Amino acid sequence: MPLLDSFTVDHTRMEAPAVRVAKTMNTPHGDAITVFDLRFCVPNKEVMPERGIHTLEHLFAGFMRNHLNGNGVEII
């Protein structure tokens, strides 16, 4: 798989908060996949509040449970 173009982006120039399309691709079956680059805070200048981090943890956990469980795998 080719590198995401985020490895070639000058991240010191990115604003925060921001959402950027990092890459789009298609699966062999023709499904479209879009990869996003999320920036919540300016690195080394801002700190994401604990509540924000906790919310992201819950969103990710919900995704894991709803989309990846099955075929002998159970995420709790």
C-alpha positions as CSV (number, residue, x, y, z in Angstrom):
1,M,0.0,0.0,0.0
2,P,1.5,3.4,-0.9
3,L,2.3,5.9,1.8
4,L,-0.4,8.4,2.8
5,D,0.3,11.8,1.5
6,S,0.3,13.0,5.1
7,F,3.9,11.8,5.3
8,T,4.8,14.5,2.7
9,V,2.7,17.3,4.2
10,D,4.4,20.1,6.2
11,H,2.5,19.6,9.4
12,T,4.0,22.8,10.9
13,R,1.8,24.8,8.5
14,M,-1.5,23.0,9.3
15,E,-4.1,25.0,11.2
16,A,-6.0,23.5,14.1
17,P,-8.7,22.4,14.4
18,A,-8.9,20.9,10.9
19,V,-10.1,18.0,8.9
20,R,-8.2,17.2,5.7
21,V,-8.7,14.4,3.1
22,A,-5.5,12.5,3.2
23,K,-6.2,9.9,0.6
24,T,-9.0,8.3,-1.4
25,M,-8.9,4.9,-2.9
26,N,-11.1,2.1,-4.2
27,T,-11.1,-1.5,-3.1
28,P,-10.9,-4.3,-5.7
29,H,-14.7,-4.6,-5.4
30,G,-15.1,-0.9,-6.2
31,D,-15.9,0.4,-2.7
32,A,-14.6,3.9,-2.1
33,I,-12.4,4.6,0.9
34,T,-11.5,8.0,2.2
35,V,-8.8,8.5,4.8
36,F,-9.0,11.7,6.8
37,D,-6.3,13.6,8.7
38,L,-7.7,15.1,11.9
39,R,-6.0,17.9,13.8
40,F,-7.5,18.9,17.1
41,C,-4.8,21.1,18.6
42,V,-1.6,22.8,17.6
43,P,1.3,20.4,18.6
44,N,3.6,21.7,21.4
45,K,1.3,24.7,22.0
46,E,-2.1,23.3,23.0
47,V,-3.3,20.4,25.0
48,M,-6.5,18.6,24.3
49,P,-8.7,18.6,27.4
50,E,-9.2,15.3,29.2
51,R,-12.9,15.3,28.4
52,G,-12.1,15.6,24.6
53,I,-9.7,12.7,24.8
54,H,-12.3,10.6,26.8
55,T,-15.0,11.4,24.2
56,L,-12.6,10.1,21.4
57,E,-12.0,7.0,23.4
58,H,-15.7,6.3,23.5
59,L,-16.3,7.0,19.8
60,F,-13.4,4.6,18.9
61,A,-14.7,1.9,21.3
62,G,-18.2,2.2,19.8
63,F,-16.7,1.9,16.3
64,M,-14.7,-1.2,17.3
65,R,-17.7,-2.9,18.9
66,N,-20.1,-2.0,16.1
67,H,-18.0,-2.7,13.1
68,L,-15.2,-5.2,14.0
69,N,-17.0,-7.8,16.1
70,G,-17.7,-11.1,14.5
71,N,-15.9,-14.2,13.0
72,G,-14.6,-15.3,16.4
73,V,-13.6,-11.8,17.5
74,E,-15.4,-10.0,20.3
75,I,-14.4,-6.5,21.3
76,I,-15.8,-5.5,24.7
